[in-house]
Amino acid sequence: MFTKNDPSGPGIDRKRHGNTITLSQATITAHQRNPELKAFVYLPENYPGTQEGLPLSGIPVAVKDLIDTHDMPTAYGCPLFQGQYPAQDANIVRQLKAAGATIFGKTATTEFAWRHPAATVNPWNVRHTPGGSSSGSAAAVAAGIVNIAIGTQTVGSVIRPAAYCGVVGFKPTYGQIPMEGVQPLSGSLDHIGFITSDCHYASLCQQVIIEHQTRITPLTDLKPRRVSLYFPEQWQAADEELKALFLTLVNWLAAQGVECSPLEASNQAPDWLAALDVILAFEASQELSVKIGPGVSAAGDATVALIQQGRDISEQEYQAALAFMQQCRRQRDYYFADSDLILSLAAPSVAPAGLLSTGDASFCAPWSFLGLPALTLPAGISGRRLPIGLQLIGHSFKESELISIACWFESRLPRIKVPLKSGGE
C-alpha cells in the first residue's frame, strides 16, 4: 500500500507537487481530452491577460456551471437556461480573478447540482461515473487539464467526484466562502469547494480565497496525534477491498504512534441524514420552483421528483429538522473528543459502472450536515484500476490544520495518476 523507501515516512523523496499547468498546456490538453470526457460545457476562444506577481497569476482555473460568470454562459446544467449570461461574476469568481487566475472554462454539473447526470465520463474508465454533482470539475483535474477547479457541495458533490476521479477534493467549513452568485440547491447546506491535483493546490486555494493572503506560505506536514474513525451503518455494505485498505491504513497509523479509536458519534449519523433529507428537499423545492417557474415539467426527472418531495414536507417538519441541525452544528467540535481529525472512506465503493447515477454520497453527507471541513485524497487503486478515496474531516474553521494533516498523509500514500488513455473501450 505504501511506498517502501522509508518505513517512517514513505514517499518522502518524491516531488511535493506536480508542475503548474500553464494556460497553453491546458488549452492543448482540453482540445485533446474534452471531446471524449465532456468535462467542459464551455471553453472560450480567447483569454484576457492577467497581472503578474499575484498568488494565482497565470494559473488556469475551471469553474462549475452552477457559478455565475458574466463573460461565459451559466446554465446550471439545465437546457432551460442554455446560453444565459449572468449580469456579473459570482463572488468566488471575482476573488479568483483578483488573485490573478485565468477562468479557463465552465465545467459540467448535474442539473441544478442534483441527481440528473451530466454527460461527463470518468477519465479512469469512460464506462464509469465521475461522480457528481461537480462531475466536470473532477474530470478536468484528473485528466490533467487544470490543477484547480471550483465545485460545490450540498451532500457529497466535491468529495465524492474527487474520490472517484483520484484527485484531491476540499470542502471548507460551512459559510467560510460566500455563496453569492452561486445557484442555490439548499442554502442551509450548500458549500463552495475546490478540486485540485494535490494538497499543495488545495492549500493555495485556502490561503487565497479563505485567508485572503497575498503572500503564500509553503505547505508543511502535520502528523496527527489522535484520529477518530467513522464507521457508519453503510460500512458493512461497503466494498470489501475498500474496507481492507482502510483497516490496513488504520493499522499503519497505529504503528506510527497515532492513537486511533472509533468515533462515538457515528451512531447519530442516521438522525443527521434524515434531517438533511428534509432540509434539502424543502429548500430545493422552494428555490427551484421559483427558478424554473412554469417550465418545471421540462426539467430532468430527478429535479422534478425533488421539487415534489419538498412540496410534501410541512413547514413544521422543516423547522424541526433545521433546529436539530443548528443544535448539532453548535456542538460539532465536541464529537471529536480529543482527536485531531475524523478519518473515513470517501465513498463505500470506487466509481460505479454506468452513467445514469453519480454514486453514493452517504459517507460525505454527515460533514455537509454538520458543516465541518472535509478533504479527500487518493489512497490507492482498486483491482479494477479505479482510484480509492480517503476522507479526512477537520475541526470547524481549522482548514489550514486539516490540509497540513492531509499533506502528511499524501506524502506517505502512493501517488496515482490517471492513464493517458481512458479505460473502458
DRENDO-1510 file (C-alpha; in Angstrom, 1 decimal, always signed):
<recs>
REC; n; res; u; v; w
REC; 1; MET; +0.0; +0.0; +0.0 .
REC; 2; PHE; +2.7; +2.4; +1.0 .
REC; 3; THR; +6.0; +3.1; -0.9 .
REC; 4; LYS; +9.0; +1.3; +0.6 .
REC; 5; ASN; +11.8; +3.8; +0.6 .
REC; 6; ASP; +11.3; +4.9; +4.2 .
REC; 7; PRO; +9.4; +3.0; +6.8 .
REC; 8; SER; +8.7; +6.1; +8.9 .
REC; 9; GLY; +7.7; +8.3; +6.0 .
REC; 10; PRO; +7.4; +6.5; +2.7 .
REC; 11; GLY; +7.4; +8.7; -0.4 .
REC; 12; ILE; +9.5; +11.5; +1.1 .
REC; 13; ASP; +11.8; +11.6; -1.9 .
REC; 14; ARG; +9.0; +12.5; -4.4 .
REC; 15; LYS; +8.2; +16.0; -5.5 .
REC; 16; ARG; +5.8; +17.7; -3.1 .
REC; 17; HIS; +3.6; +18.6; -6.0 .
REC; 18; GLY; +3.5; +18.4; -9.8 .
REC; 19; ASN; +4.3; +21.3; -12.1 .
REC; 20; THR; +1.7; +24.0; -12.5 .
REC; 21; ILE; -0.3; +23.6; -15.7 .
REC; 22; THR; +0.0; +26.7; -17.9 .
REC; 23; LEU; -2.8; +28.2; -20.0 .
REC; 24; SER; -1.3; +27.0; -23.2 .
REC; 25; GLN; -0.8; +23.4; -21.8 .
REC; 26; ALA; -4.4; +23.5; -20.5 .
REC; 27; THR; -5.7; +24.6; -23.9 .
REC; 28; ILE; -3.9; +21.8; -25.7 .
REC; 29; THR; -4.9; +19.1; -23.3 .
REC; 30; ALA; -8.6; +20.2; -23.3 .
REC; 31; HIS; -8.6; +20.1; -27.1 .
REC; 32; GLN; -7.3; +16.5; -26.9 .
REC; 33; ARG; -9.4; +15.1; -23.9 .
REC; 34; ASN; -12.6; +17.1; -23.7 .
REC; 35; PRO; -14.4; +15.6; -26.7 .
REC; 36; GLU; -14.2; +12.2; -25.0 .
REC; 37; LEU; -14.5; +13.3; -21.4 .
REC; 38; LYS; -17.1; +16.1; -21.7 .
REC; 39; ALA; -15.7; +17.8; -18.6 .
REC; 40; PHE; -16.3; +21.3; -20.0 .
REC; 41; VAL; -19.6; +22.6; -21.3 .
REC; 42; TYR; -17.9; +25.9; -22.4 .
REC; 43; LEU; -14.4; +26.9; -23.4 .
REC; 44; PRO; -13.8; +30.4; -24.7 .
REC; 45; GLU; -11.7; +31.0; -27.8 .
REC; 46; ASN; -9.6; +33.7; -26.3 .
REC; 47; TYR; -8.4; +34.6; -22.8 .
REC; 48; PRO; -7.6; +38.0; -21.3 .
REC; 49; GLY; -4.1; +38.8; -20.0 .
REC; 50; THR; -3.6; +38.6; -16.2 .
REC; 51; GLN; -1.4; +40.7; -13.9 .
REC; 52; GLU; +1.9; +39.2; -12.9 .
REC; 53; GLY; +3.0; +38.9; -9.3 .
REC; 54; LEU; -0.3; +37.7; -7.8 .
REC; 55; PRO; -0.8; +34.4; -6.0 .
REC; 56; LEU; -2.7; +32.8; -8.8 .
REC; 57; SER; -1.1; +34.6; -11.8 .
REC; 58; GLY; -1.1; +32.5; -14.9 .
REC; 59; ILE; -3.0; +29.6; -13.3 .
REC; 60; PRO; -6.0; +28.4; -15.3 .
REC; 61; VAL; -8.9; +27.6; -13.1 .
REC; 62; ALA; -12.1; +25.8; -14.2 .
REC; 63; VAL; -15.4; +26.9; -12.7 .
REC; 64; LYS; -18.5; +24.7; -12.3 .
REC; 65; ASP; -21.5; +25.6; -14.4 .
REC; 66; LEU; -23.5; +26.5; -11.3 .
REC; 67; ILE; -21.4; +29.6; -10.6 .
REC; 68; ASP; -22.1; +32.9; -12.4 .
REC; 69; THR; -19.6; +34.2; -14.9 .
REC; 70; HIS; -20.5; +37.4; -16.7 .
REC; 71; ASP; -18.4; +36.6; -19.8 .
REC; 72; MET; -19.3; +32.9; -20.0 .
REC; 73; PRO; -22.7; +31.3; -20.1 .
REC; 74; THR; -24.1; +29.7; -16.9 .
REC; 75; ALA; -26.9; +27.2; -17.4 .
REC; 76; TYR; -26.8; +25.2; -14.1 .
REC; 77; GLY; -26.7; +22.0; -16.1 .
REC; 78; CYS; -30.3; +22.7; -17.3 .
REC; 79; PRO; -31.3; +23.1; -21.0 .
REC; 80; LEU; -33.9; +25.6; -20.0 .
REC; 81; PHE; -31.1; +28.1; -19.2 .
REC; 82; GLN; -28.8; +27.3; -22.1 .
REC; 83; GLY; -26.9; +30.4; -23.4 .
REC; 84; GLN; -27.7; +32.5; -20.4 .
REC; 85; TYR; -25.1; +35.1; -19.5 .
REC; 86; PRO; -25.3; +36.4; -15.9 .
REC; 87; ALA; -25.0; +40.2; -15.3 .
REC; 88; GLN; -22.0; +39.8; -13.1 .
REC; 89; ASP; -19.4; +37.3; -11.8 .
REC; 90; ALA; -20.1; +35.4; -8.6 .
REC; 91; ASN; -18.1; +36.4; -5.5 .
REC; 92; ILE; -15.7; +33.4; -5.8 .
REC; 93; VAL; -15.0; +34.2; -9.5 .
REC; 94; ARG; -14.2; +37.8; -8.6 .
REC; 95; GLN; -11.8; +36.6; -5.9 .
REC; 96; LEU; -10.1; +34.2; -8.4 .
REC; 97; LYS; -9.7; +37.0; -11.0 .
REC; 98; ALA; -8.4; +39.4; -8.4 .
REC; 99; ALA; -5.7; +36.9; -7.4 .
REC; 100; GLY; -4.6; +36.6; -11.0 .
REC; 101; ALA; -6.3; +33.4; -12.0 .
REC; 102; THR; -7.5; +32.8; -15.6 .
REC; 103; ILE; -11.0; +31.4; -15.7 .
REC; 104; PHE; -10.4; +28.6; -18.2 .
REC; 105; GLY; -14.0; +27.4; -18.8 .
REC; 106; LYS; -17.2; +26.1; -17.3 .
REC; 107; THR; -17.3; +22.5; -16.2 .
REC; 108; ALA; -20.3; +20.2; -16.4 .
REC; 109; THR; -22.6; +19.8; -13.5 .
REC; 110; THR; -25.6; +17.6; -12.8 .
REC; 111; GLU; -28.8; +19.6; -13.3 .
REC; 112; PHE; -29.0; +22.2; -10.5 .
REC; 113; ALA; -26.4; +20.2; -8.7 .
REC; 114; TRP; -28.9; +17.4; -8.0 .
REC; 115; ARG; -29.1; +13.9; -9.5 .
REC; 116; HIS; -29.8; +14.2; -13.2 .
REC; 117; PRO; -26.3; +13.3; -14.5 .
REC; 118; ALA; -24.1; +15.4; -16.7 .
REC; 119; ALA; -22.6; +13.9; -19.9 .
REC; 120; THR; -19.1; +13.7; -18.3 .
REC; 121; VAL; -17.3; +10.4; -18.0 .
REC; 122; ASN; -14.6; +9.2; -15.7 .
REC; 123; PRO; -11.1; +9.7; -17.0 .
REC; 124; TRP; -10.0; +6.4; -15.5 .
REC; 125; ASN; -12.7; +4.4; -17.3 .
REC; 126; VAL; -15.2; +6.1; -19.6 .
REC; 127; ARG; -17.8; +3.5; -18.7 .
REC; 128; HIS; -17.9; +4.6; -15.1 .
REC; 129; THR; -19.4; +7.7; -13.5 .
REC; 130; PRO; -17.1; +10.6; -12.5 .
REC; 131; GLY; -19.5; +11.3; -9.6 .
REC; 132; GLY; -21.5; +14.4; -9.1 .
REC; 133; SER; -22.6; +17.0; -9.0 .
REC; 134; SER; -19.1; +18.6; -9.7 .
REC; 135; SER; -18.6; +16.0; -12.4 .
REC; 136; GLY; -16.7; +18.1; -14.9 .
REC; 137; SER; -14.5; +19.8; -12.3 .
REC; 138; ALA; -13.2; +16.4; -11.0 .
REC; 139; ALA; -12.7; +15.0; -14.5 .
REC; 140; ALA; -10.9; +18.1; -15.7 .
REC; 141; VAL; -8.4; +17.9; -12.8 .
REC; 142; ALA; -8.0; +14.2; -13.1 .
REC; 143; ALA; -7.3; +14.4; -16.8 .
REC; 144; GLY; -4.5; +17.0; -16.2 .
REC; 145; ILE; -6.3; +19.8; -18.0 .
REC; 146; VAL; -6.1; +22.1; -14.9 .
REC; 147; ASN; -4.6; +22.0; -11.4 .
REC; 148; ILE; -7.6; +23.7; -9.8 .
REC; 149; ALA; -11.4; +23.5; -10.4 .
REC; 150; ILE; -14.2; +25.1; -8.4 .
REC; 151; GLY; -17.1; +22.9; -7.3 .
REC; 152; THR; -20.0; +23.0; -4.9 .
REC; 153; GLN; -21.2; +20.5; -2.3 .
REC; 154; THR; -24.6; +20.2; -0.7 .
REC; 155; VAL; -24.3; +16.5; +0.3 .
REC; 156; GLY; -21.2; +15.0; -1.4 .
REC; 157; SER; -20.6; +16.8; -4.6 .
REC; 158; VAL; -17.0; +17.8; -4.1 .
REC; 159; ILE; -15.6; +14.9; -2.1 .
REC; 160; ARG; -17.3; +12.0; -4.0 .
REC; 161; PRO; -16.3; +13.0; -7.6 .
REC; 162; ALA; -12.8; +13.9; -6.4 .
REC; 163; ALA; -12.5; +10.4; -4.8 .
REC; 164; TYR; -13.9; +8.7; -7.9 .
REC; 165; CYS; -11.5; +10.5; -10.2 .
REC; 166; GLY; -8.4; +10.1; -8.0 .
REC; 167; VAL; -7.7; +13.7; -7.1 .
REC; 168; VAL; -8.0; +16.0; -4.0 .
REC; 169; GLY; -11.3; +17.4; -3.1 .
REC; 170; PHE; -11.5; +20.1; -0.3 .
REC; 171; LYS; -14.7; +21.4; +1.2 .
REC; 172; PRO; -14.2; +24.2; +3.8 .
REC; 173; THR; -16.4; +24.9; +6.8 .
REC; 174; TYR; -20.0; +25.9; +6.0 .
REC; 175; GLY; -20.1; +29.7; +5.5 .
REC; 176; GLN; -16.4; +30.2; +5.0 .
REC; 177; ILE; -16.8; +31.2; +1.4 .
REC; 178; PRO; -19.8; +33.5; +0.4 .
REC; 179; MET; -22.3; +31.8; -1.9 .
REC; 180; GLU; -23.3; +35.0; -3.7 .
REC; 181; GLY; -23.6; +34.3; -7.4 .
REC; 182; VAL; -23.9; +30.5; -7.0 .
REC; 183; GLN; -27.2; +28.9; -7.8 .
REC; 184; PRO; -28.6; +27.5; -4.6 .
REC; 185; LEU; -29.9; +24.0; -4.1 .
REC; 186; SER; -30.2; +24.1; -0.3 .
REC; 187; GLY; -28.9; +27.3; +1.2 .
REC; 188; SER; -28.5; +25.7; +4.7 .
REC; 189; LEU; -26.3; +23.0; +3.2 .
REC; 190; ASP; -24.5; +24.5; +0.2 .
REC; 191; HIS; -20.7; +24.9; +0.2 .
REC; 192; ILE; -18.2; +26.0; -2.3 .
REC; 193; GLY; -15.2; +23.7; -2.6 .
REC; 194; PHE; -12.1; +23.0; -4.6 .
REC; 195; ILE; -11.0; +20.0; -6.6 .
REC; 196; THR; -7.2; +20.1; -7.1 .
REC; 197; SER; -4.4; +17.9; -8.4 .
REC; 198; ASP; -2.8; +17.7; -4.9 .
REC; 199; CYS; -2.8; +19.2; -1.4 .
REC; 200; HIS; -0.4; +22.0; -2.5 .
REC; 201; TYR; -3.1; +23.5; -4.7 .
REC; 202; ALA; -5.8; +22.9; -2.0 .
REC; 203; SER; -3.6; +25.0; +0.4 .
REC; 204; LEU; -3.1; +27.6; -2.3 .
REC; 205; CYS; -6.9; +28.0; -2.7 .
REC; 206; GLN; -7.4; +28.0; +1.1 .
REC; 207; GLN; -4.8; +30.8; +1.6 .
REC; 208; VAL; -6.0; +32.9; -1.3 .
REC; 209; ILE; -9.8; +32.5; -1.1 .
REC; 210; ILE; -10.4; +31.9; +2.6 .
REC; 211; GLU; -7.5; +33.7; +4.3 .
REC; 212; HIS; -7.1; +36.4; +1.6 .
REC; 213; GLN; -3.4; +36.0; +1.6 .
REC; 214; THR; -1.2; +37.7; -1.0 .
REC; 215; ARG; +2.0; +36.0; +0.2 .
REC; 216; ILE; +1.7; +32.3; +0.1 .
REC; 217; THR; +3.1; +30.2; +3.0 .
REC; 218; PRO; +4.7; +26.9; +1.9 .
REC; 219; LEU; +2.6; +23.8; +2.9 .
REC; 220; THR; +4.1; +21.8; +5.7 .
REC; 221; ASP; +3.3; +18.3; +7.1 .
REC; 222; LEU; +1.4; +17.9; +10.4 .
REC; 223; LYS; +1.3; +14.5; +11.8 .
REC; 224; PRO; -1.9; +13.7; +13.7 .
REC; 225; ARG; -1.8; +12.6; +17.3 .
REC; 226; ARG; -5.3; +11.1; +17.7 .
REC; 227; VAL; -7.7; +10.1; +15.0 .
REC; 228; SER; -11.4; +9.2; +15.3 .
REC; 229; LEU; -12.6; +6.5; +12.8 .
REC; 230; TYR; -16.0; +6.8; +11.2 .
REC; 231; PHE; -17.8; +3.5; +10.8 .
REC; 232; PRO; -21.4; +4.3; +9.6 .
REC; 233; GLU; -24.2; +1.9; +9.1 .
REC; 234; GLN; -23.2; +1.7; +5.5 .
REC; 235; TRP; -19.8; +0.3; +6.4 .
REC; 236; GLN; -21.0; -3.3; +6.3 .
REC; 237; ALA; -22.3; -2.9; +2.7 .
REC; 238; ALA; -19.1; -1.1; +1.5 .
REC; 239; ASP; -16.7; -2.9; -0.9 .
REC; 240; GLU; -14.5; -5.4; +0.9 .
REC; 241; GLU; -11.4; -4.2; -1.0 .
REC; 242; LEU; -12.0; -0.6; +0.3 .
REC; 243; LYS; -12.6; -1.7; +3.8 .
REC; 244; ALA; -9.5; -3.8; +3.8 .
REC; 245; LEU; -7.4; -0.9; +2.5 .
REC; 246; PHE; -8.9; +1.4; +5.2 .
REC; 247; LEU; -8.2; -1.0; +8.0 .
REC; 248; THR; -4.6; -1.5; +6.7 .
REC; 249; LEU; -4.2; +2.2; +6.8 .
REC; 250; VAL; -5.5; +2.3; +10.4 .
REC; 251; ASN; -3.0; -0.4; +11.5 .
REC; 252; TRP; -0.2; +1.5; +9.8 .
REC; 253; LEU; -1.2; +4.7; +11.6 .
REC; 254; ALA; -1.2; +2.8; +15.0 .
REC; 255; ALA; +2.3; +1.6; +14.1 .
REC; 256; GLN; +3.4; +5.2; +13.6 .
REC; 257; GLY; +2.2; +6.0; +17.1 .
REC; 258; VAL; -1.1; +7.6; +16.1 .
REC; 259; GLU; -4.0; +6.8; +18.5 .
REC; 260; CYS; -7.0; +5.5; +16.6 .
REC; 261; SER; -10.4; +4.9; +18.0 .
REC; 262; PRO; -14.0; +4.7; +16.7 .
REC; 263; LEU; -16.0; +7.9; +16.5 .
REC; 264; GLU; -18.6; +7.6; +19.3 .
REC; 265; ALA; -21.0; +9.9; +17.5 .
REC; 266; SER; -21.2; +7.5; +14.5 .
REC; 267; ASN; -24.5; +6.2; +15.9 .
REC; 268; GLN; -26.0; +9.6; +15.5 .
REC; 269; ALA; -25.5; +9.7; +11.7 .
REC; 270; PRO; -28.9; +8.2; +10.8 .
REC; 271; ASP; -30.6; +11.1; +12.5 .
REC; 272; TRP; -28.3; +13.6; +10.8 .
REC; 273; LEU; -29.0; +12.2; +7.4 .
REC; 274; ALA; -32.8; +12.0; +8.0 .
REC; 275; ALA; -32.8; +15.7; +8.9 .
REC; 276; LEU; -30.5; +16.6; +5.9 .
REC; 277; ASP; -33.0; +14.9; +3.6 .
REC; 278; VAL; -35.9; +17.0; +4.9 .
REC; 279; ILE; -33.9; +20.3; +4.8 .
REC; 280; LEU; -32.5; +19.7; +1.3 .
REC; 281; ALA; -35.8; +18.7; -0.2 .
REC; 282; PHE; -37.8; +21.5; +1.3 .
REC; 283; GLU; -35.3; +24.3; +0.5 .
REC; 284; ALA; -34.6; +22.9; -3.0 .
REC; 285; SER; -38.3; +22.7; -3.8 .
REC; 286; GLN; -38.9; +26.3; -2.8 .
REC; 287; GLU; -35.8; +27.6; -4.7 .
REC; 288; LEU; -36.2; +25.6; -7.9 .
REC; 289; SER; -40.0; +26.1; -8.1 .
REC; 290; VAL; -39.3; +29.8; -8.4 .
REC; 291; LYS; -36.2; +29.5; -10.6 .
REC; 292; ILE; -37.7; +27.2; -13.2 .
REC; 293; GLY; -41.2; +28.6; -12.9 .
REC; 294; PRO; -43.9; +27.2; -15.3 .
REC; 295; GLY; -41.2; +25.2; -17.2 .
REC; 296; VAL; -40.7; +22.8; -14.3 .
REC; 297; SER; -42.0; +19.9; -16.4 .
REC; 298; ALA; -39.2; +20.4; -18.9 .
REC; 299; ALA; -36.6; +19.8; -16.2 .
REC; 300; GLY; -35.0; +16.4; -15.6 .
REC; 301; ASP; -36.9; +13.7; -13.8 .
REC; 302; ALA; -34.7; +13.9; -10.7 .
REC; 303; THR; -35.2; +17.6; -10.4 .
REC; 304; VAL; -39.0; +17.3; -10.8 .
REC; 305; ALA; -39.1; +14.5; -8.2 .
REC; 306; LEU; -37.0; +16.6; -5.7 .
REC; 307; ILE; -39.4; +19.5; -6.1 .
REC; 308; GLN; -42.4; +17.3; -5.5 .
REC; 309; GLN; -40.7; +15.6; -2.5 .
REC; 310; GLY; -40.1; +19.1; -0.9 .
REC; 311; ARG; -43.8; +20.1; -1.5 .
REC; 312; ASP; -44.8; +17.1; +0.6 .
REC; 313; ILE; -42.8; +18.3; +3.6 .
REC; 314; SER; -44.7; +20.6; +6.1 .
REC; 315; GLU; -43.2; +23.8; +7.4 .
REC; 316; GLN; -43.3; +22.4; +10.9 .
REC; 317; GLU; -41.3; +19.3; +9.8 .
REC; 318; TYR; -38.8; +21.5; +8.1 .
REC; 319; GLN; -38.4; +23.9; +11.0 .
REC; 320; ALA; -37.8; +20.9; +13.4 .
REC; 321; ALA; -35.1; +19.5; +11.1 .
REC; 322; LEU; -33.5; +22.9; +10.8 .
REC; 323; ALA; -33.4; +23.4; +14.6 .
REC; 324; PHE; -31.9; +19.9; +15.0 .
REC; 325; MET; -29.2; +20.7; +12.5 .
REC; 326; GLN; -28.4; +24.0; +14.2 .
REC; 327; GLN; -28.1; +22.3; +17.5 .
REC; 328; CYS; -25.8; +19.6; +16.1 .
REC; 329; ARG; -23.6; +22.3; +14.4 .
REC; 330; ARG; -23.2; +24.1; +17.8 .
REC; 331; GLN; -21.8; +21.0; +19.4 .
REC; 332; ARG; -20.0; +19.6; +16.3 .
REC; 333; ASP; -16.5; +20.0; +17.6 .
REC; 334; TYR; -17.3; +18.0; +20.7 .
REC; 335; TYR; -17.8; +15.0; +18.5 .
REC; 336; PHE; -14.1; +14.9; +18.0 .
REC; 337; ALA; -13.4; +14.4; +21.8 .
REC; 338; ASP; -9.5; +14.8; +21.8 .
REC; 339; SER; -9.0; +13.8; +18.2 .
REC; 340; ASP; -7.2; +15.9; +15.6 .
REC; 341; LEU; -9.5; +14.7; +12.9 .
REC; 342; ILE; -12.1; +12.1; +11.8 .
REC; 343; LEU; -11.0; +9.5; +9.2 .
REC; 344; SER; -13.3; +7.7; +6.8 .
REC; 345; LEU; -13.6; +6.3; +3.4 .
REC; 346; ALA; -14.8; +8.9; +1.0 .
REC; 347; ALA; -17.4; +6.5; -0.5 .
REC; 348; PRO; -18.4; +2.9; +0.0 .
REC; 349; SER; -17.1; +1.9; -3.4 .
REC; 350; VAL; -15.0; +3.0; -6.3 .
REC; 351; ALA; -16.8; +4.8; -9.1 .
REC; 352; PRO; -19.7; +2.6; -10.1 .
REC; 353; ALA; -20.1; +1.4; -13.6 .
REC; 354; GLY; -22.7; +3.2; -15.7 .
REC; 355; LEU; -23.6; +6.9; -16.3 .
REC; 356; LEU; -27.2; +7.0; -15.1 .
REC; 357; SER; -26.2; +7.6; -11.5 .
REC; 358; THR; -23.5; +9.6; -9.8 .
REC; 359; GLY; -22.9; +7.2; -6.9 .
REC; 360; ASP; -23.4; +7.0; -3.1 .
REC; 361; ALA; -22.8; +10.2; -1.0 .
REC; 362; SER; -23.6; +8.6; +2.4 .
REC; 363; PHE; -20.0; +8.8; +3.6 .
REC; 364; CYS; -19.9; +12.5; +2.8 .
REC; 365; ALA; -23.3; +13.6; +3.9 .
REC; 366; PRO; -22.7; +13.9; +7.7 .
REC; 367; TRP; -20.0; +16.5; +7.3 .
REC; 368; SER; -22.1; +18.6; +5.0 .
REC; 369; PHE; -24.9; +18.4; +7.6 .
REC; 370; LEU; -22.5; +19.4; +10.4 .
REC; 371; GLY; -20.8; +22.0; +8.1 .
REC; 372; LEU; -17.3; +20.6; +9.0 .
REC; 373; PRO; -14.3; +21.0; +6.7 .
REC; 374; ALA; -13.5; +17.8; +4.8 .
REC; 375; LEU; -10.8; +16.7; +2.3 .
REC; 376; THR; -10.4; +13.6; +0.2 .
REC; 377; LEU; -7.2; +12.4; -1.3 .
REC; 378; PRO; -6.4; +9.2; -3.3 .
REC; 379; ALA; -5.2; +6.3; -1.1 .
REC; 380; GLY; -4.6; +3.7; -3.8 .
REC; 381; ILE; -6.1; +1.9; -6.8 .
REC; 382; SER; -8.5; -0.9; -6.7 .
REC; 383; GLY; -8.2; -4.2; -8.6 .
REC; 384; ARG; -10.5; -2.7; -11.2 .
REC; 385; ARG; -7.9; +0.0; -11.8 .
REC; 386; LEU; -10.1; +2.7; -10.2 .
REC; 387; PRO; -9.0; +5.1; -7.5 .
REC; 388; ILE; -9.9; +4.7; -3.8 .
REC; 389; GLY; -10.5; +7.9; -1.8 .
REC; 390; LEU; -9.7; +8.5; +1.8 .
REC; 391; GLN; -11.6; +11.3; +3.6 .
REC; 392; LEU; -10.3; +13.5; +6.4 .
REC; 393; ILE; -12.7; +15.7; +8.4 .
REC; 394; GLY; -11.3; +18.5; +10.5 .
REC; 395; HIS; -12.4; +20.8; +13.3 .
REC; 396; SER; -14.6; +23.8; +12.2 .
REC; 397; PHE; -12.7; +26.7; +10.8 .
REC; 398; LYS; -9.4; +24.9; +11.0 .
REC; 399; GLU; -8.9; +24.4; +7.3 .
REC; 400; SER; -5.2; +25.1; +7.4 .
REC; 401; GLU; -4.6; +22.4; +10.0 .
REC; 402; LEU; -6.7; +19.9; +8.1 .
REC; 403; ILE; -4.7; +20.5; +4.9 .
REC; 404; SER; -1.4; +20.2; +6.7 .
REC; 405; ILE; -2.5; +16.8; +8.1 .
REC; 406; ALA; -3.7; +15.8; +4.7 .
REC; 407; CYS; -0.3; +16.7; +3.3 .
REC; 408; TRP; +1.3; +14.3; +5.9 .
REC; 409; PHE; -0.9; +11.5; +4.5 .
REC; 410; GLU; -0.3; +12.5; +0.9 .
REC; 411; SER; +3.4; +12.3; +1.2 .
REC; 412; ARG; +3.1; +8.8; +2.6 .
REC; 413; LEU; +0.5; +7.4; +0.3 .
REC; 414; PRO; +1.2; +6.1; -3.2 .
REC; 415; ARG; +0.9; +8.8; -5.8 .
REC; 416; ILE; -1.5; +7.8; -8.6 .
REC; 417; LYS; -2.1; +9.3; -12.0 .
REC; 418; VAL; -4.9; +8.7; -14.5 .
REC; 419; PRO; -3.7; +6.7; -17.5 .
REC; 420; LEU; -3.2; +8.8; -20.7 .
REC; 421; LYS; -5.8; +6.6; -22.4 .
REC; 422; SER; -9.0; +6.1; -20.6 .
REC; 423; GLY; -10.2; +2.6; -19.9 .
REC; 424; GLY; -13.5; +1.1; -21.0 .
REC; 425; GLU; -13.0; +0.7; -24.7 .
</recs>
